[in-house]
Amino acid sequence: METLEGQFISRVSAFLGRSGLSRTAFGTKAVGDPNLMPEIGRGRSPSLRTADRILTFIAEQDGGSGGGRDPPRKP
């Protein structure tokens, strides 16, 4: 079973591959931090709030096509 950290990194990496954005541009556009991805690469763990902002950015850029969060579940 892949960890949440691994899933997050995989999702971000897949988006970077699709989008063509540089790691610096991605961090700047997603959360206003050009050093985000280099720091994550060095072991920084983003807060849940920051991770949520990143996943929301990815979902918005992917046009809601599943690039970010899973769709809400029906009760």
Predicted model as a PDB file, atoms N, CA, C, CB and O in Angstrom, pLDDT in the B-factor column:
MODEL        1                                                                  
ATOM      1  N   MET A   1       0.841  -1.176   0.000  1.00 76.00           N  
ATOM      2  CA  MET A   1       0.000   0.000   0.000  1.00 76.00           C  
ATOM      3  C   MET A   1       0.891   1.247   0.000  1.00 76.00           C  
ATOM      4  CB  MET A   1      -0.960  -0.006   1.222  1.00 76.00           C  
ATOM      5  O   MET A   1       1.808   1.375   0.812  1.00 76.00           O  
ATOM      6  N   GLU A   2       0.605   2.134  -0.906  1.00 82.00           N  
ATOM      7  CA  GLU A   2       1.389   3.365  -1.016  1.00 82.00           C  
ATOM      8  C   GLU A   2       0.971   4.345   0.080  1.00 82.00           C  
ATOM      9  CB  GLU A   2       1.212   4.008  -2.420  1.00 82.00           C  
ATOM     10  O   GLU A   2      -0.209   4.451   0.414  1.00 82.00           O  
ATOM     11  N   THR A   3       1.943   5.053   0.631  1.00 90.00           N  
ATOM     12  CA  THR A   3       1.665   6.039   1.672  1.00 90.00           C  
ATOM     13  C   THR A   3       0.967   7.256   1.075  1.00 90.00           C  
ATOM     14  CB  THR A   3       2.966   6.462   2.383  1.00 90.00           C  
ATOM     15  O   THR A   3       0.984   7.460  -0.139  1.00 90.00           O  
ATOM     16  N   LEU A   4       0.352   8.063   1.938  1.00 90.00           N  
ATOM     17  CA  LEU A   4      -0.252   9.319   1.476  1.00 90.00           C  
ATOM     18  C   LEU A   4       0.797  10.210   0.844  1.00 90.00           C  
ATOM     19  CB  LEU A   4      -0.940  10.055   2.638  1.00 90.00           C  
ATOM     20  O   LEU A   4       0.543  10.862  -0.169  1.00 90.00           O  
ATOM     21  N   GLU A   5       1.977  10.236   1.446  1.00 89.00           N  
ATOM     22  CA  GLU A   5       3.057  11.042   0.884  1.00 89.00           C  
ATOM     23  C   GLU A   5       3.401  10.569  -0.524  1.00 89.00           C  
ATOM     24  CB  GLU A   5       4.300  10.983   1.784  1.00 89.00           C  
ATOM     25  O   GLU A   5       3.570  11.380  -1.435  1.00 89.00           O  
ATOM     26  N   GLY A   6       3.503   9.263  -0.695  1.00 89.00           N  
ATOM     27  CA  GLY A   6       3.807   8.711  -2.010  1.00 89.00           C  
ATOM     28  C   GLY A   6       2.731   9.012  -3.028  1.00 89.00           C  
ATOM     29  O   GLY A   6       3.029   9.334  -4.178  1.00 89.00           O  
ATOM     30  N   GLN A   7       1.462   8.907  -2.606  1.00 92.00           N  
ATOM     31  CA  GLN A   7       0.343   9.222  -3.493  1.00 92.00           C  
ATOM     32  C   GLN A   7       0.373  10.692  -3.904  1.00 92.00           C  
ATOM     33  CB  GLN A   7      -0.995   8.889  -2.811  1.00 92.00           C  
ATOM     34  O   GLN A   7       0.146  11.031  -5.065  1.00 92.00           O  
ATOM     35  N   PHE A   8       0.657  11.555  -2.932  1.00 93.00           N  
ATOM     36  CA  PHE A   8       0.717  12.989  -3.205  1.00 93.00           C  
ATOM     37  C   PHE A   8       1.826  13.297  -4.211  1.00 93.00           C  
ATOM     38  CB  PHE A   8       0.942  13.778  -1.900  1.00 93.00           C  
ATOM     39  O   PHE A   8       1.600  13.996  -5.199  1.00 93.00           O  
ATOM     40  N   ILE A   9       3.017  12.775  -3.956  1.00 92.00           N  
ATOM     41  CA  ILE A   9       4.156  13.014  -4.860  1.00 92.00           C  
ATOM     42  C   ILE A   9       3.851  12.460  -6.251  1.00 92.00           C  
ATOM     43  CB  ILE A   9       5.452  12.366  -4.296  1.00 92.00           C  
ATOM     44  O   ILE A   9       4.172  13.098  -7.254  1.00 92.00           O  
ATOM     45  N   SER A  10       3.237  11.283  -6.319  1.00 92.00           N  
ATOM     46  CA  SER A  10       2.892  10.696  -7.617  1.00 92.00           C  
ATOM     47  C   SER A  10       1.909  11.576  -8.378  1.00 92.00           C  
ATOM     48  CB  SER A  10       2.301   9.296  -7.428  1.00 92.00           C  
ATOM     49  O   SER A  10       2.050  11.780  -9.584  1.00 92.00           O  
ATOM     50  N   ARG A  11       0.922  12.092  -7.671  1.00 94.00           N  
ATOM     51  CA  ARG A  11      -0.096  12.933  -8.301  1.00 94.00           C  
ATOM     52  C   ARG A  11       0.519  14.229  -8.823  1.00 94.00           C  
ATOM     53  CB  ARG A  11      -1.227  13.246  -7.306  1.00 94.00           C  
ATOM     54  O   ARG A  11       0.222  14.663  -9.936  1.00 94.00           O  
ATOM     55  N   VAL A  12       1.377  14.840  -8.011  1.00 95.00           N  
ATOM     56  CA  VAL A  12       2.037  16.083  -8.429  1.00 95.00           C  
ATOM     57  C   VAL A  12       2.977  15.807  -9.607  1.00 95.00           C  
ATOM     58  CB  VAL A  12       2.824  16.715  -7.242  1.00 95.00           C  
ATOM     59  O   VAL A  12       2.996  16.568 -10.575  1.00 95.00           O  
ATOM     60  N   SER A  13       3.744  14.741  -9.530  1.00 93.00           N  
ATOM     61  CA  SER A  13       4.676  14.404 -10.612  1.00 93.00           C  
ATOM     62  C   SER A  13       3.945  14.138 -11.915  1.00 93.00           C  
ATOM     63  CB  SER A  13       5.512  13.187 -10.235  1.00 93.00           C  
ATOM     64  O   SER A  13       4.382  14.574 -12.980  1.00 93.00           O  
ATOM     65  N   ALA A  14       2.824  13.418 -11.829  1.00 95.00           N  
ATOM     66  CA  ALA A  14       2.035  13.144 -13.033  1.00 95.00           C  
ATOM     67  C   ALA A  14       1.521  14.450 -13.633  1.00 95.00           C  
ATOM     68  CB  ALA A  14       0.854  12.197 -12.712  1.00 95.00           C  
ATOM     69  O   ALA A  14       1.542  14.633 -14.850  1.00 95.00           O  
ATOM     70  N   PHE A  15       1.057  15.358 -12.767  1.00 96.00           N  
ATOM     71  CA  PHE A  15       0.574  16.647 -13.261  1.00 96.00           C  
ATOM     72  C   PHE A  15       1.703  17.421 -13.935  1.00 96.00           C  
ATOM     73  CB  PHE A  15      -0.026  17.474 -12.111  1.00 96.00           C  
ATOM     74  O   PHE A  15       1.512  17.987 -15.011  1.00 96.00           O  
ATOM     75  N   LEU A  16       2.866  17.446 -13.312  1.00 95.00           N  
ATOM     76  CA  LEU A  16       3.994  18.170 -13.905  1.00 95.00           C  
ATOM     77  C   LEU A  16       4.333  17.603 -15.278  1.00 95.00           C  
ATOM     78  CB  LEU A  16       5.227  18.103 -12.984  1.00 95.00           C  
ATOM     79  O   LEU A  16       4.644  18.355 -16.203  1.00 95.00           O  
ATOM     80  N   GLY A  17       4.274  16.288 -15.414  1.00 94.00           N  
ATOM     81  CA  GLY A  17       4.535  15.669 -16.711  1.00 94.00           C  
ATOM     82  C   GLY A  17       3.510  16.057 -17.763  1.00 94.00           C  
ATOM     83  O   GLY A  17       3.856  16.276 -18.924  1.00 94.00           O  
ATOM     84  N   ARG A  18       2.238  16.142 -17.356  1.00 92.00           N  
ATOM     85  CA  ARG A  18       1.168  16.504 -18.290  1.00 92.00           C  
ATOM     86  C   ARG A  18       1.194  17.979 -18.651  1.00 92.00           C  
ATOM     87  CB  ARG A  18      -0.182  16.151 -17.699  1.00 92.00           C  
ATOM     88  O   ARG A  18       0.969  18.356 -19.801  1.00 92.00           O  
ATOM     89  N   SER A  19       1.471  18.807 -17.657  1.00 93.00           N  
ATOM     90  CA  SER A  19       1.313  20.255 -17.839  1.00 93.00           C  
ATOM     91  C   SER A  19       2.491  20.922 -18.520  1.00 93.00           C  
ATOM     92  CB  SER A  19       1.089  20.906 -16.519  1.00 93.00           C  
ATOM     93  O   SER A  19       2.333  21.937 -19.197  1.00 93.00           O  
ATOM     94  N   GLY A  20       3.665  20.355 -18.341  1.00 92.00           N  
ATOM     95  CA  GLY A  20       4.857  20.993 -18.884  1.00 92.00           C  
ATOM     96  C   GLY A  20       5.376  22.140 -18.031  1.00 92.00           C  
ATOM     97  O   GLY A  20       6.350  22.797 -18.399  1.00 92.00           O  
ATOM     98  N   LEU A  21       4.721  22.388 -16.874  1.00 94.00           N  
ATOM     99  CA  LEU A  21       5.199  23.443 -15.971  1.00 94.00           C  
ATOM    100  C   LEU A  21       6.505  23.015 -15.322  1.00 94.00           C  
ATOM    101  CB  LEU A  21       4.140  23.768 -14.886  1.00 94.00           C  
ATOM    102  O   LEU A  21       6.707  21.838 -15.025  1.00 94.00           O  
ATOM    103  N   SER A  22       7.377  23.970 -15.110  1.00 94.00           N  
ATOM    104  CA  SER A  22       8.578  23.678 -14.332  1.00 94.00           C  
ATOM    105  C   SER A  22       8.182  23.536 -12.866  1.00 94.00           C  
ATOM    106  CB  SER A  22       9.660  24.795 -14.515  1.00 94.00           C  
ATOM    107  O   SER A  22       7.106  23.980 -12.465  1.00 94.00           O  
ATOM    108  N   ARG A  23       9.035  22.929 -12.080  1.00 94.00           N  
ATOM    109  CA  ARG A  23       8.759  22.762 -10.651  1.00 94.00           C  
ATOM    110  C   ARG A  23       8.619  24.123  -9.972  1.00 94.00           C  
ATOM    111  CB  ARG A  23       9.878  21.940  -9.975  1.00 94.00           C  
ATOM    112  O   ARG A  23       7.779  24.296  -9.088  1.00 94.00           O  
ATOM    113  N   THR A  24       9.438  25.084 -10.383  1.00 95.00           N  
ATOM    114  CA  THR A  24       9.376  26.427  -9.804  1.00 95.00           C  
ATOM    115  C   THR A  24       8.066  27.121 -10.172  1.00 95.00           C  
ATOM    116  CB  THR A  24      10.571  27.271 -10.275  1.00 95.00           C  
ATOM    117  O   THR A  24       7.409  27.710  -9.314  1.00 95.00           O  
ATOM    118  N   ALA A  25       7.688  27.050 -11.451  1.00 96.00           N  
ATOM    119  CA  ALA A  25       6.438  27.674 -11.895  1.00 96.00           C  
ATOM    120  C   ALA A  25       5.244  27.019 -11.208  1.00 96.00           C  
ATOM    121  CB  ALA A  25       6.294  27.573 -13.431  1.00 96.00           C  
ATOM    122  O   ALA A  25       4.296  27.704 -10.825  1.00 96.00           O  
ATOM    123  N   PHE A  26       5.284  25.701 -11.051  1.00 96.00           N  
ATOM    124  CA  PHE A  26       4.197  24.990 -10.386  1.00 96.00           C  
ATOM    125  C   PHE A  26       4.016  25.492  -8.956  1.00 96.00           C  
ATOM    126  CB  PHE A  26       4.464  23.479 -10.390  1.00 96.00           C  
ATOM    127  O   PHE A  26       2.902  25.829  -8.554  1.00 96.00           O  
ATOM    128  N   GLY A  27       5.092  25.542  -8.193  1.00 96.00           N  
ATOM    129  CA  GLY A  27       5.005  26.010  -6.808  1.00 96.00           C  
ATOM    130  C   GLY A  27       4.495  27.435  -6.713  1.00 96.00           C  
ATOM    131  O   GLY A  27       3.706  27.771  -5.830  1.00 96.00           O  
ATOM    132  N   THR A  28       4.956  28.270  -7.635  1.00 96.00           N  
ATOM    133  CA  THR A  28       4.527  29.664  -7.642  1.00 96.00           C  
ATOM    134  C   THR A  28       3.041  29.776  -7.955  1.00 96.00           C  
ATOM    135  CB  THR A  28       5.339  30.467  -8.653  1.00 96.00           C  
ATOM    136  O   THR A  28       2.312  30.491  -7.268  1.00 96.00           O  
ATOM    137  N   LYS A  29       2.594  29.078  -8.982  1.00 96.00           N  
ATOM    138  CA  LYS A  29       1.192  29.166  -9.384  1.00 96.00           C  
ATOM    139  C   LYS A  29       0.259  28.479  -8.385  1.00 96.00           C  
ATOM    140  CB  LYS A  29       1.009  28.552 -10.762  1.00 96.00           C  
ATOM    141  O   LYS A  29      -0.840  28.969  -8.125  1.00 96.00           O  
ATOM    142  N   ALA A  30       0.687  27.363  -7.834  1.00 96.00           N  
ATOM    143  CA  ALA A  30      -0.190  26.592  -6.936  1.00 96.00           C  
ATOM    144  C   ALA A  30      -0.345  27.245  -5.572  1.00 96.00           C  
ATOM    145  CB  ALA A  30       0.351  25.185  -6.761  1.00 96.00           C  
ATOM    146  O   ALA A  30      -1.456  27.346  -5.051  1.00 96.00           O  
ATOM    147  N   VAL A  31       0.770  27.689  -4.990  1.00 96.00           N  
ATOM    148  CA  VAL A  31       0.712  28.211  -3.616  1.00 96.00           C  
ATOM    149  C   VAL A  31       1.554  29.454  -3.387  1.00 96.00           C  
ATOM    150  CB  VAL A  31       1.149  27.152  -2.661  1.00 96.00           C  
ATOM    151  O   VAL A  31       1.711  29.894  -2.248  1.00 96.00           O  
ATOM    152  N   GLY A  32       2.097  30.024  -4.451  1.00 96.00           N  
ATOM    153  CA  GLY A  32       2.890  31.235  -4.297  1.00 96.00           C  
ATOM    154  C   GLY A  32       4.277  31.002  -3.715  1.00 96.00           C  
ATOM    155  O   GLY A  32       4.876  31.917  -3.152  1.00 96.00           O  
ATOM    156  N   ASP A  33       4.794  29.774  -3.848  1.00 95.00           N  
ATOM    157  CA  ASP A  33       6.103  29.430  -3.278  1.00 95.00           C  
ATOM    158  C   ASP A  33       6.970  28.770  -4.340  1.00 95.00           C  
ATOM    159  CB  ASP A  33       5.946  28.495  -2.049  1.00 95.00           C  
ATOM    160  O   ASP A  33       6.812  27.578  -4.605  1.00 95.00           O  
ATOM    161  N   PRO A  34       7.893  29.528  -4.960  1.00 96.00           N  
ATOM    162  CA  PRO A  34       8.726  28.939  -5.999  1.00 96.00           C  
ATOM    163  C   PRO A  34       9.666  27.852  -5.486  1.00 96.00           C  
ATOM    164  CB  PRO A  34       9.525  30.010  -6.661  1.00 96.00           C  
ATOM    165  O   PRO A  34      10.179  27.056  -6.273  1.00 96.00           O  
ATOM    166  N   ASN A  35       9.894  27.813  -4.186  1.00 95.00           N  
ATOM    167  CA  ASN A  35      10.785  26.808  -3.612  1.00 95.00           C  
ATOM    168  C   ASN A  35      10.063  25.558  -3.134  1.00 95.00           C  
ATOM    169  CB  ASN A  35      11.544  27.404  -2.473  1.00 95.00           C  
ATOM    170  O   ASN A  35      10.694  24.651  -2.590  1.00 95.00           O  
ATOM    171  N   LEU A  36       8.758  25.496  -3.327  1.00 94.00           N  
ATOM    172  CA  LEU A  36       7.958  24.384  -2.819  1.00 94.00           C  
ATOM    173  C   LEU A  36       8.500  23.026  -3.257  1.00 94.00           C  
ATOM    174  CB  LEU A  36       6.524  24.531  -3.277  1.00 94.00           C  
ATOM    175  O   LEU A  36       8.819  22.193  -2.408  1.00 94.00           O  
ATOM    176  N   MET A  37       8.609  22.787  -4.542  1.00 92.00           N  
ATOM    177  CA  MET A  37       9.001  21.468  -5.030  1.00 92.00           C  
ATOM    178  C   MET A  37      10.449  21.127  -4.698  1.00 92.00           C  
ATOM    179  CB  MET A  37       8.792  21.390  -6.523  1.00 92.00           C  
ATOM    180  O   MET A  37      10.720  19.991  -4.308  1.00 92.00           O  
ATOM    181  N   PRO A  38      11.397  22.062  -4.835  1.00 92.00           N  
ATOM    182  CA  PRO A  38      12.752  21.716  -4.396  1.00 92.00           C  
ATOM    183  C   PRO A  38      12.801  21.341  -2.915  1.00 92.00           C  
ATOM    184  CB  PRO A  38      13.697  22.878  -4.662  1.00 92.00           C  
ATOM    185  O   PRO A  38      13.538  20.434  -2.530  1.00 92.00           O  
ATOM    186  N   GLU A  39      12.020  22.034  -2.084  1.00 94.00           N  
ATOM    187  CA  GLU A  39      12.008  21.717  -0.655  1.00 94.00           C  
ATOM    188  C   GLU A  39      11.345  20.374  -0.388  1.00 94.00           C  
ATOM    189  CB  GLU A  39      11.289  22.814   0.126  1.00 94.00           C  
ATOM    190  O   GLU A  39      11.806  19.624   0.472  1.00 94.00           O  
ATOM    191  N   ILE A  40      10.276  20.054  -1.105  1.00 91.00           N  
ATOM    192  CA  ILE A  40       9.640  18.742  -0.960  1.00 91.00           C  
ATOM    193  C   ILE A  40      10.627  17.655  -1.380  1.00 91.00           C  
ATOM    194  CB  ILE A  40       8.331  18.655  -1.808  1.00 91.00           C  
ATOM    195  O   ILE A  40      10.694  16.592  -0.763  1.00 91.00           O  
ATOM    196  N   GLY A  41      11.384  17.932  -2.424  1.00 89.00           N  
ATOM    197  CA  GLY A  41      12.411  16.987  -2.865  1.00 89.00           C  
ATOM    198  C   GLY A  41      13.493  16.753  -1.830  1.00 89.00           C  
ATOM    199  O   GLY A  41      14.138  15.704  -1.818  1.00 89.00           O  
ATOM    200  N   ARG A  42      13.689  17.739  -0.958  1.00 92.00           N  
ATOM    201  CA  ARG A  42      14.688  17.608   0.116  1.00 92.00           C  
ATOM    202  C   ARG A  42      14.063  17.083   1.405  1.00 92.00           C  
ATOM    203  CB  ARG A  42      15.362  18.958   0.382  1.00 92.00           C  
ATOM    204  O   ARG A  42      14.721  17.038   2.444  1.00 92.00           O  
ATOM    205  N   GLY A  43      12.788  16.685   1.336  1.00 89.00           N  
ATOM    206  CA  GLY A  43      12.167  16.079   2.502  1.00 89.00           C  
ATOM    207  C   GLY A  43      11.130  16.914   3.226  1.00 89.00           C  
ATOM    208  O   GLY A  43      10.536  16.446   4.197  1.00 89.00           O  
ATOM    209  N   ARG A  44      10.897  18.147   2.777  1.00 89.00           N  
ATOM    210  CA  ARG A  44       9.858  18.963   3.410  1.00 89.00           C  
ATOM    211  C   ARG A  44       8.506  18.290   3.210  1.00 89.00           C  
ATOM    212  CB  ARG A  44       9.845  20.411   2.826  1.00 89.00           C  
ATOM    213  O   ARG A  44       8.201  17.782   2.131  1.00 89.00           O  
ATOM    214  N   SER A  45       7.718  18.296   4.250  1.00 91.00           N  
ATOM    215  CA  SER A  45       6.375  17.747   4.171  1.00 91.00           C  
ATOM    216  C   SER A  45       5.397  18.920   4.267  1.00 91.00           C  
ATOM    217  CB  SER A  45       6.118  16.682   5.304  1.00 91.00           C  
ATOM    218  O   SER A  45       5.353  19.604   5.289  1.00 91.00           O  
ATOM    219  N   PRO A  46       4.608  19.160   3.206  1.00 93.00           N  
ATOM    220  CA  PRO A  46       3.684  20.292   3.266  1.00 93.00           C  
ATOM    221  C   PRO A  46       2.585  20.038   4.291  1.00 93.00           C  
ATOM    222  CB  PRO A  46       3.068  20.558   1.884  1.00 93.00           C  
ATOM    223  O   PRO A  46       2.238  18.891   4.573  1.00 93.00           O  
ATOM    224  N   SER A  47       2.049  21.107   4.838  1.00 93.00           N  
ATOM    225  CA  SER A  47       0.916  20.976   5.761  1.00 93.00           C  
ATOM    226  C   SER A  47      -0.282  20.441   4.991  1.00 93.00           C  
ATOM    227  CB  SER A  47       0.574  22.344   6.440  1.00 93.00           C  
ATOM    228  O   SER A  47      -0.301  20.474   3.761  1.00 93.00           O  
ATOM    229  N   LEU A  48      -1.272  19.952   5.709  1.00 93.00           N  
ATOM    230  CA  LEU A  48      -2.493  19.478   5.053  1.00 93.00           C  
ATOM    231  C   LEU A  48      -3.161  20.606   4.276  1.00 93.00           C  
ATOM    232  CB  LEU A  48      -3.471  18.895   6.088  1.00 93.00           C  
ATOM    233  O   LEU A  48      -3.691  20.389   3.186  1.00 93.00           O  
ATOM    234  N   ARG A  49      -3.135  21.795   4.834  1.00 95.00           N  
ATOM    235  CA  ARG A  49      -3.735  22.948   4.154  1.00 95.00           C  
ATOM    236  C   ARG A  49      -3.019  23.226   2.833  1.00 95.00           C  
ATOM    237  CB  ARG A  49      -3.684  24.198   5.061  1.00 95.00           C  
ATOM    238  O   ARG A  49      -3.667  23.477   1.817  1.00 95.00           O  
ATOM    239  N   THR A  50      -1.693  23.183   2.844  1.00 95.00           N  
ATOM    240  CA  THR A  50      -0.925  23.421   1.625  1.00 95.00           C  
ATOM    241  C   THR A  50      -1.160  22.293   0.621  1.00 95.00           C  
ATOM    242  CB  THR A  50       0.577  23.550   1.947  1.00 95.00           C  
ATOM    243  O   THR A  50      -1.331  22.550  -0.571  1.00 95.00           O  
ATOM    244  N   ALA A  51      -1.167  21.062   1.091  1.00 95.00           N  
ATOM    245  CA  ALA A  51      -1.426  19.929   0.197  1.00 95.00           C  
ATOM    246  C   ALA A  51      -2.802  20.062  -0.445  1.00 95.00           C  
ATOM    247  CB  ALA A  51      -1.322  18.594   0.965  1.00 95.00           C  
ATOM    248  O   ALA A  51      -2.960  19.774  -1.631  1.00 95.00           O  
ATOM    249  N   ASP A  52      -3.794  20.493   0.320  1.00 95.00           N  
ATOM    250  CA  ASP A  52      -5.135  20.685  -0.209  1.00 95.00           C  
ATOM    251  C   ASP A  52      -5.144  21.772  -1.281  1.00 95.00           C  
ATOM    252  CB  ASP A  52      -6.107  21.042   0.918  1.00 95.00           C  
ATOM    253  O   ASP A  52      -5.801  21.621  -2.311  1.00 95.00           O  
ATOM    254  N   ARG A  53      -4.422  22.861  -1.047  1.00 96.00           N  
ATOM    255  CA  ARG A  53      -4.328  23.938  -2.046  1.00 96.00           C  
ATOM    256  C   ARG A  53      -3.684  23.422  -3.332  1.00 96.00           C  
ATOM    257  CB  ARG A  53      -3.516  25.133  -1.485  1.00 96.00           C  
ATOM    258  O   ARG A  53      -4.115  23.768  -4.432  1.00 96.00           O  
ATOM    259  N   ILE A  54      -2.649  22.593  -3.184  1.00 96.00           N  
ATOM    260  CA  ILE A  54      -1.953  22.047  -4.345  1.00 96.00           C  
ATOM    261  C   ILE A  54      -2.884  21.130  -5.133  1.00 96.00           C  
ATOM    262  CB  ILE A  54      -0.685  21.282  -3.910  1.00 96.00           C  
ATOM    263  O   ILE A  54      -2.961  21.230  -6.357  1.00 96.00           O  
ATOM    264  N   LEU A  55      -3.591  20.238  -4.439  1.00 96.00           N  
ATOM    265  CA  LEU A  55      -4.495  19.315  -5.120  1.00 96.00           C  
ATOM    266  C   LEU A  55      -5.667  20.045  -5.763  1.00 96.00           C  
ATOM    267  CB  LEU A  55      -5.010  18.269  -4.144  1.00 96.00           C  
ATOM    268  O   LEU A  55      -6.145  19.645  -6.824  1.00 96.00           O  
ATOM    269  N   THR A  56      -6.129  21.115  -5.120  1.00 95.00           N  
ATOM    270  CA  THR A  56      -7.198  21.933  -5.714  1.00 95.00           C  
ATOM    271  C   THR A  56      -6.694  22.602  -6.987  1.00 95.00           C  
ATOM    272  CB  THR A  56      -7.703  23.003  -4.706  1.00 95.00           C  
ATOM    273  O   THR A  56      -7.403  22.630  -7.992  1.00 95.00           O  
ATOM    274  N   PHE A  57      -5.480  23.139  -6.953  1.00 96.00           N  
ATOM    275  CA  PHE A  57      -4.880  23.757  -8.141  1.00 96.00           C  
ATOM    276  C   PHE A  57      -4.801  22.746  -9.281  1.00 96.00           C  
ATOM    277  CB  PHE A  57      -3.472  24.312  -7.817  1.00 96.00           C  
ATOM    278  O   PHE A  57      -5.162  23.054 -10.417  1.00 96.00           O  
ATOM    279  N   ILE A  58      -4.327  21.539  -8.975  1.00 96.00           N  
ATOM    280  CA  ILE A  58      -4.206  20.505 -10.004  1.00 96.00           C  
ATOM    281  C   ILE A  58      -5.582  20.187 -10.588  1.00 96.00           C  
ATOM    282  CB  ILE A  58      -3.552  19.224  -9.423  1.00 96.00           C  
ATOM    283  O   ILE A  58      -5.732  20.097 -11.806  1.00 96.00           O  
ATOM    284  N   ALA A  59      -6.576  20.018  -9.733  1.00 95.00           N  
ATOM    285  CA  ALA A  59      -7.931  19.707 -10.208  1.00 95.00           C  
ATOM    286  C   ALA A  59      -8.471  20.821 -11.104  1.00 95.00           C  
ATOM    287  CB  ALA A  59      -8.879  19.487  -9.016  1.00 95.00           C  
ATOM    288  O   ALA A  59      -9.091  20.549 -12.132  1.00 95.00           O  
ATOM    289  N   GLU A  60      -8.237  22.067 -10.714  1.00 94.00           N  
ATOM    290  CA  GLU A  60      -8.698  23.198 -11.525  1.00 94.00           C  
ATOM    291  C   GLU A  60      -8.001  23.229 -12.883  1.00 94.00           C  
ATOM    292  CB  GLU A  60      -8.457  24.517 -10.784  1.00 94.00           C  
ATOM    293  O   GLU A  60      -8.637  23.487 -13.905  1.00 94.00           O  
ATOM    294  N   GLN A  61      -6.716  22.971 -12.894  1.00 93.00           N  
ATOM    295  CA  GLN A  61      -5.965  22.983 -14.149  1.00 93.00           C  
ATOM    296  C   GLN A  61      -6.366  21.830 -15.054  1.00 93.00           C  
ATOM    297  CB  GLN A  61      -4.473  22.925 -13.872  1.00 93.00           C  
ATOM    298  O   GLN A  61      -6.359  21.959 -16.278  1.00 93.00           O  
ATOM    299  N   ASP A  62      -6.714  20.704 -14.447  1.00 89.00           N  
ATOM    300  CA  ASP A  62      -7.140  19.538 -15.219  1.00 89.00           C  
ATOM    301  C   ASP A  62      -8.606  19.629 -15.614  1.00 89.00           C  
ATOM    302  CB  ASP A  62      -6.899  18.264 -14.425  1.00 89.00           C  
ATOM    303  O   ASP A  62      -9.144  18.705 -16.224  1.00 89.00           O  
ATOM    304  N   GLY A  63      -9.254  20.736 -15.272  1.00 84.00           N  
ATOM    305  CA  GLY A  63     -10.648  20.916 -15.629  1.00 84.00           C  
ATOM    306  C   GLY A  63     -11.587  19.981 -14.896  1.00 84.00           C  
ATOM    307  O   GLY A  63     -12.639  19.601 -15.411  1.00 84.00           O  
ATOM    308  N   GLY A  64     -11.188  19.613 -13.676  1.00 59.00           N  
ATOM    309  CA  GLY A  64     -12.038  18.723 -12.890  1.00 59.00           C  
ATOM    310  C   GLY A  64     -12.043  17.300 -13.412  1.00 59.00           C  
ATOM    311  O   GLY A  64     -12.971  16.541 -13.132  1.00 59.00           O  
ATOM    312  N   SER A  65     -11.008  16.922 -14.176  1.00 50.00           N  
ATOM    313  CA  SER A  65     -10.976  15.598 -14.791  1.00 50.00           C  
ATOM    314  C   SER A  65     -10.397  14.532 -13.884  1.00 50.00           C  
ATOM    315  CB  SER A  65     -10.187  15.647 -16.058  1.00 50.00           C  
ATOM    316  O   SER A  65     -10.005  13.466 -14.358  1.00 50.00           O  
ATOM    317  N   GLY A  66     -10.336  14.800 -12.574  1.00 47.00           N  
ATOM    318  CA  GLY A  66      -9.820  13.795 -11.670  1.00 47.00           C  
ATOM    319  C   GLY A  66      -8.352  13.971 -11.351  1.00 47.00           C  
ATOM    320  O   GLY A  66      -7.763  13.103 -10.706  1.00 47.00           O  
ATOM    321  N   GLY A  67      -7.743  15.056 -11.776  1.00 44.00           N  
ATOM    322  CA  GLY A  67      -6.327  15.242 -11.516  1.00 44.00           C  
ATOM    323  C   GLY A  67      -6.032  15.586 -10.078  1.00 44.00           C  
ATOM    324  O   GLY A  67      -4.894  15.433  -9.635  1.00 44.00           O  
ATOM    325  N   GLY A  68      -7.001  16.038  -9.348  1.00 45.00           N  
ATOM    326  CA  GLY A  68      -6.769  16.416  -7.965  1.00 45.00           C  
ATOM    327  C   GLY A  68      -7.397  15.450  -7.000  1.00 45.00           C  
ATOM    328  O   GLY A  68      -6.855  14.378  -6.733  1.00 45.00           O  
ATOM    329  N   ARG A  69      -8.529  15.825  -6.481  1.00 49.00           N  
ATOM    330  CA  ARG A  69      -9.184  15.006  -5.463  1.00 49.00           C  
ATOM    331  C   ARG A  69     -10.158  14.031  -6.080  1.00 49.00           C  
ATOM    332  CB  ARG A  69      -9.903  15.883  -4.459  1.00 49.00           C  
ATOM    333  O   ARG A  69     -10.570  14.183  -7.230  1.00 49.00           O  
ATOM    334  N   ASP A  70     -10.523  13.019  -5.297  1.00 51.00           N  
ATOM    335  CA  ASP A  70     -11.558  12.096  -5.713  1.00 51.00           C  
ATOM    336  C   ASP A  70     -12.901  12.818  -5.649  1.00 51.00           C  
ATOM    337  CB  ASP A  70     -11.559  10.818  -4.825  1.00 51.00           C  
ATOM    338  O   ASP A  70     -13.077  13.736  -4.848  1.00 51.00           O  
ATOM    339  N   PRO A  71     -13.850  12.404  -6.493  1.00 47.00           N  
ATOM    340  CA  PRO A  71     -15.171  13.059  -6.425  1.00 47.00           C  
ATOM    341  C   PRO A  71     -15.865  12.733  -5.117  1.00 47.00           C  
ATOM    342  CB  PRO A  71     -16.059  12.629  -7.609  1.00 47.00           C  
ATOM    343  O   PRO A  71     -15.567  11.713  -4.495  1.00 47.00           O  
ATOM    344  N   PRO A  72     -16.788  13.584  -4.693  1.00 48.00           N  
ATOM    345  CA  PRO A  72     -17.505  13.302  -3.444  1.00 48.00           C  
ATOM    346  C   PRO A  72     -18.293  12.002  -3.575  1.00 48.00           C  
ATOM    347  CB  PRO A  72     -18.454  14.472  -3.078  1.00 48.00           C  
ATOM    348  O   PRO A  72     -18.816  11.668  -4.638  1.00 48.00           O  
ATOM    349  N   ARG A  73     -18.359  11.292  -2.471  1.00 49.00           N  
ATOM    350  CA  ARG A  73     -19.122  10.045  -2.454  1.00 49.00           C  
ATOM    351  C   ARG A  73     -20.570  10.331  -2.140  1.00 49.00           C  
ATOM    352  CB  ARG A  73     -18.541   9.057  -1.435  1.00 49.00           C  
ATOM    353  O   ARG A  73     -20.886  11.236  -1.367  1.00 49.00           O  
ATOM    354  N   LYS A  74     -21.453   9.548  -2.750  1.00 54.00           N  
ATOM    355  CA  LYS A  74     -22.873   9.691  -2.472  1.00 54.00           C  
ATOM    356  C   LYS A  74     -23.177   8.978  -1.163  1.00 54.00           C  
ATOM    357  CB  LYS A  74     -23.740   9.125  -3.638  1.00 54.00           C  
ATOM    358  O   LYS A  74     -22.647   7.899  -0.897  1.00 54.00           O  
ATOM    359  N   PRO A  75     -24.046   9.594  -0.336  1.00 53.00           N  
ATOM    360  CA  PRO A  75     -24.360   8.974   0.962  1.00 53.00           C  
ATOM    361  C   PRO A  75     -25.101   7.674   0.823  1.00 53.00           C  
ATOM    362  CB  PRO A  75     -25.172   9.910   1.805  1.00 53.00           C  
ATOM    363  O   PRO A  75     -25.430   7.040   1.826  1.00 53.00           O  
TER     364      PRO A  75                                                      
ENDMDL                                                                          
END                                                                             
